Amino acid sequence: MKRILILGGTTEARQLAGKLVARADLEVTLSLAGRTESPVAQGVPIRTGGFGGADGLAAYLRETYIDLLVDATHPYAAQISANAAAAAHGAGVPIVALRRRGWEPAEGDRWTLVDGVTSAVTALGSARRRVFLALGRQEVAAFEAAPQHHYLIRSVDPVEPRLAVPDATYLLARGPFREADERALLLQHRIDVVVSKNSGGEATYAK
């Protein structure tokens, strides 16, 4: 029996695990970073938490006799992917990386591309705006530097502590989201700018 470790946290990781679990010749474990307090059911055994860097992951691969490592982490989890590649090399374990393409602007879109969260804060400008932060709770603290805006903050788990800004609305929700629902949300909150990572995939494209 072959043992597969999937580094997950994405829809693709969950879908892959769901397909492989039916294989009697495979033993699949899905590893989650643990940033989400209540992850959706995965259908395979789950390991939660970090490994202690590349060396820790390499040790885990050897100790559990993993035959294949699958990197299906978030497109912006660059450090985890780097650790996975280094660990696989160090442990002599084959690695496969699942990568999804980013979204492409369509006719009528008005995108402002920035190189990080700090740049996104600056790009909002000084005039008050109604901003939808669709980044997840890990990234929103930087927007305390621009307290003049109204923020609609959506995350799977509560943002704790809440932002030190005078005007913010918090929404707990888990994708996938329908386009009609996203449109209604933007209209309801009179949003004029959306801040999001270009992470690709269908689950959150509707925004």
C-alpha positions, 0 to 999 in steps of 0.5 A: 500500500502506498502512503500519500501525504497531501498538504492541503487547505484548498478546495483542490486538496479536498477534492483530490483526497475525496477521489483517492480515498476510494483507492484500496491501494492508497493510504491518504493523510491530509495535512492542514495548517490549523488556521481554520478553527472548524474545517469542513469534513475531508473524508480522510484522516487529518493531521493539523498543525505545522511540522517545524519547517523543512527539516521537521517535514522531512523527518515526518516523511521518513518516520511515516514512510510517505511514498508521495508528497502532494503540495496542494496548499494555497497559491500564496503559501510560498514558504510552505511550498518551499519547505515542501520542496526542500523536505521532499528532496531531503527525504528522497520522496517524490513530490507533486505540486497542484497549481491553479491559474490566477483569475484574468481580468475580463472586459469591463473589469477595473483592477488595481494590481498591487504586490502585497497587503501594505500596497493595497492599503495605500492604493485605497487612498485617503478619501473615505471608501466602503471596502470589502476585505475578502482576504481572510482573517490573517491579512486584515490587521494591516488596514488599521493603518487606514481607519478612515474607511468603512470595512466589510470583513468576511472570514470563515472564523472570527477576527480576533482581536477586531480591528482598531478602526471606528467603522467595520462590519464582520461577516462569517461565511464559507465559500463557494459563493454564488455570483448573485449572492455576491452581487446582493452583498455588495449592493446591500453594503454599498461597497465601492472597492473589493480587496482580494488576493488573486488566488484563482479557483471557482470557490471565490471567483464570484466576488 
